[in-house]
Amino acid sequence: MSEENQIAPKAEQVKPNSVSRYETIRVPILRPVEYPIWKVKMTMFLEATDPEYLDRIYDGPHMPTKLSPVVDGQEQKTVPKEKKDMTPEDISSIAKDAKVRHLLHSALDNVMSNRVIGCKTAKEIWDALEVRCQGTCAIKKNRKTILTQEYEHFDSRTNETLTETYDRFCKLLNDLSLVDKEYELEESNLKFLLSLPEKWDLKTTTIRDNYELADTDLDEIYGLLKTHELEIEQRNRRLSKKTKSVALKVEEKPIKKESSRKKAKGKALVIKSESESF
């Protein structure tokens, strides 16, 4: 087939008003008791959909402005644009507040949506959800104090596994982060190591001596401890099998002796009966 007769594939065209693929992803649904983690997920969702969406929940609607004309030598001032003076970019940016409001309401059930139905902007909705789910500044401050005390007294619980202690500690650090309370990596790593039971003392001391806690992630420290735990469990299983094997051998020996005695006794009876017959 000649080049003239070849049909060139059509280039994929993108519609200018097509919906972002991120907007087709399910919006994180808000459950008031899980508000802190929802807030993180929703922030990530909005940023991935359009970075400008974050400006709408933090700064409010975009208001296009222009410089006023000079009249009688007066200094120019920044004034809002009239609709007839707005560019397509201005109109598009203004519309983003409505899009964010739609996404926020899509994340709410009917009860919660009804509580913020009167909010006119995305920022008003965002702030109202913060107060309703997290409480006022005084309530958040009190929660911060409670979590800080929980961190200071953190310790492993009786019969708690390494993984359970680690998961509980990570959740506590995340909760503290959500109330703007952060700890240095070295401090939090040391806190976790010291919270473990006495049986971990040798391993935690080894980690402290051989690793720079200020530069080591908590996940890595947990990985070292978990590997050590698995090695100990594997060693114990091998020893258990070996002990059972030895025990079986010890139990078999008396049986063999008893069997040989029975045979000897049987032979003696046969000899005796034969001698009596004579």
N, C-alpha and C positions, 0 to 999 in steps of 0.2 A: 504494500500500500504506500502510495506516495505521500510526501509530507503535506501536500496541498489537501489530500483527502482525509488526513487524520483529524479527528475531532478533539479539540483541546478541552480538558476538564474544566468545568466551571469553578471559578474561585468561590470559596465560602464567603458569603456576605453576612455582615453583622448589622442587624437593624439598629439604628441610632437610639431607639427608645426601648430596646430589649431589656428584660429584667436581668439583673445580676444573678449569676448562678448561686451566689451566697444567699440571696433572698428566697430561693426555692428550698433551702435547707430549713428544717423545722426550727422555729424560734424556741429558745429555752423557756419552759413554762415555770412561772414563779409559784413556789410554795413558801408562804411566809416564814415557816420555821427554818427553811433552808435559804433564806435571803442572802446571806454573805456569799455563798458559793454561786448562787444565781447571778448576783451582781457581777462577779468576775466573768462568768460565762457570757452574760448579756453584753458586757463591755467588749469582750473579744469578738462576739458576733457582729456588733455594730461596726467595730473598726475594720473587720474583714469585709463587710459589705460595702462600706464607704468610710474612709478615714474622717471625712467631714461630718459624719453622723455624731461622732464624739463631741464635736464643737457644739452641736445642737443641744446635747443633754448637759453640757457644762457651762456654755456661754449663752444659750438661748437662741432664738431665731436670728438668721442673718438679715441685717437691715442695710440695703445698699445706700450709700451716701454720695454726695457730690459737694463741690465747693460752690458757695453762693456767688453770684456775679458781683462785681465791684460796683457799688452805687455811691455817688458823691464822695468818693475817696475812702469809703469805709472799708475796714479790714474784712477779708473773706472769711466766711465761717463754713464749717462742715454741717450740711443739712441733709435730711433724708431725701432720697430721690422720689420723684413722682412716678407713677406707673408708666407714663408715656416716655419717660427718660430711661427706663430700665433696659438693660441689654438682655439677650437670651441667657447669658451666664447668671445674671442677677436673678432672673425668674426661676431658673433651675435651682439655684442655691436656696431661694426662699421656699421652694417646694419640698426641700429635703426635711424641713421641720415637720411637715405633714406626714412624710414617709416614716420618720422616726416615731411619731405619735402612733401611727398605725401599727408598727412593729411592737411597740410597748404594750398597746392594748391587746395585741395578738398573744402576748405572753401571760395575760391575766385571765382568771376565771371571771364569771359574771359579777360575783360579789365584789371582788377587788376592783374590777373595771368600773363598777358603779361608784366606787369611792373616789375615783380620780376623774370621773366623767366631766367634771366642771373645769378641769385644767385646760388652759388654752394653748400651751406650748409643751414641747417635749421636755424641756427643763423643769417645768412645773410638775409634770407627771413623775419625772425621775426623783425630784426632791420630796414629793409627797410620799412616794413608795419608801424612800429612805426613812422618813419619820415614822410611818405606820409600821414598818417591819423592824427597824432598828431602834426606834425611839428617839427621844430628844438627845441633845449633847450630854445632858446630865446622866441619862440612862446609859449611853455609850461609855461615858467615863467610868461609871460604876461597873460595867461589864469588863472594862479594861483592868480595873483593880482586881476583880475576882479572878480573871484569867492569869494575871501576874502572880497572884498568891498561889494559884494552882501550879504554875510553873515552878515557883520557888520550892514547893513541897512535893514536887513530882518524884515518885518512886515506883519501882515495880511492885506488882501485887502478888499475893500468895498464889502459887500454882499457875501464874501467868507465863505464857511462853515468850520467847524472845521476840517473835513476830508480833504478838499482841501488844507487848510493851512498846515496840517500835512504832506500830500503827497509832497507838494512843498518843505517843509523844509527837509524832508528825502532825496529827490533827490539832493538838494543842498549839504547836508553832503556827499552823495555818490560821487558827482562830485569833491568835495574838497579832498576826500580820494584818488581819482584816480590821483590827481596831488600832492600827498604826503603832504597834509595839513590836520592835525588832530586836533580836539579840545577835551579838557577834558570833560568827561561825565557830570560833574556838570555844566560846563560852557554852553554846548550846551542845556542841559535841561532847565536851567534858561533862555537862549536866547529864546527858544520856548515858555515858559510860559509868558514871558514879551511881546512877539509879538502878543498875543491874544487881542481881543477887550476888552473894559472896562467892558462889561457884565460878563466877566469871572474873574474879579478881586477877588471876594470872594472865588471862588473855587481854583484859582491858589495860593492864600495866604494860604489856608488850606493845600494844597499839600506841599508847601514849609515849613510849620510849622510841618507837621507830617511825612514827608518822607525825607530820606537822599538822596539828589539829586546826590551825587557822587556814590551811589550804586544802583540807580534805572534806569532801561532802559527807553529810550524814548518811546518805545512801551507800557510799563506799564503806564507811565504818560498819554499817549494818551487814553489808556483803561479807566483810572479813569475819564478823562474828558468826554469821549464818554458815559460812563455809566451815569454820572450826566446829560448829555444832554438828553439822552433817558428818564430818570426819570422825568425831567422837561416837556418834550413833553407829556409823559403819563399823568402827573398831569394836564396839560393844557387841554388835551382832556376830562378828567373826569369833569373838571370845566366847559368846554364848553357845554357838554351834560347836566350837572346840570342846567346851566343858561338857556338853551333852554327849558328844562322841566318846570322850574319856569315860564318862559315867556308864555308858552302855557297855563298854569293854570290861569295866570292872564288874558289872552285874553278870556278864556272860561267864566269867571264870568259875565261880562256885557251881554253876550249873553243870559245867563240864566235869568237875571233880566228883560231883554227886552222881553223875551218869557213870563215871568210871568205877565208883564204889559199888553201884548196883550191879555192874557187869561182873566185878570181882566176887561179889556176894553170890551171884547167880552161879558162877563157876564152882564156888566152894560147895554149894548145895548139890550140884550135879556129882561132884567127886564123892561127897558123903553118901549120897544115895547109891552110888555104884559100889562103894566099899561095904555097905550094909547088905547088898545083894549077895556078896561073897560069904 
